Amino acid sequence: QVQLVESGGGLVQPGGFLRLSCAASGFTFSNYNMKWYRRAPGKERRLVASITSADGSTKYGDSVKGRFATSRDNAKNTVNLQMNSLKPKDTAVYYCNVFITNTNDWGQGTQVTVSS
């Protein structure tokens, strides 16, 4: 079965940084695109970043461009999200995601809180 486990969330001050990780298992990780989403309190879940399986190219939501970077290590079945220059608006539960054939699979999420 597909499993995605996020880690690395926590409390950080504005302007600080965090690195999130997602450990994947139950599928051939190197064959699939991976995505990061987040859901802030009272708001819809939104796509934050994606990284392709083919060449590792990345895309980012407008609100995080220039501040966040996603990467993957296919040897370790891991996708990462480096978050810099964090703002209070980045406060959310962050999820990693994979779409395999007909279904979306999600991790349990990790809480990121940006506050002074």
Residue, then its C-alpha position, 0 to 999 in steps of 0.5 A: q500500500v502507498q504510504l506518505v509520511e511528512s516530517g519537519g514541521g514546527l514553530v518558527q519566527p517570521g523570516g525564519f526557515l524550515r525543511l520538510s521531508c516526505a518519506a514515500s513507500g509502496f510504489t516505484f517512487s522514481n516513476y511519479n511526480m510529487k506535489w506539496y499542498r497546504r491548508a491554512p485554517g479556514k481556507e482551501r487546500r492549495l498546491v504549493a510546489s511540484i516536482t516531476s519524475a522525468d527530469g526533476s523540474t519544479k513549479y511553485g505557487d505564486s505566493v511562495k516563488g523565490r522563497f520555497a524550493t522542492s527537491r527529491d532523492n530517488a535513492k531514498n524515496t524522499v521529497n523535500l520542501q525547503m521553506n525560507s523567509l517564512k511569513p505568518k501567511d505560510t502557517a498551515v498544515y503541509y501535505c505531500n501528494v502523489f497521483i497514481t493511475n486513478t487515485n490521489d494519495w496523501g500523507q497525514g500532514t505536518q503543522v507549520t506555524v509562523s509567529s512572533 
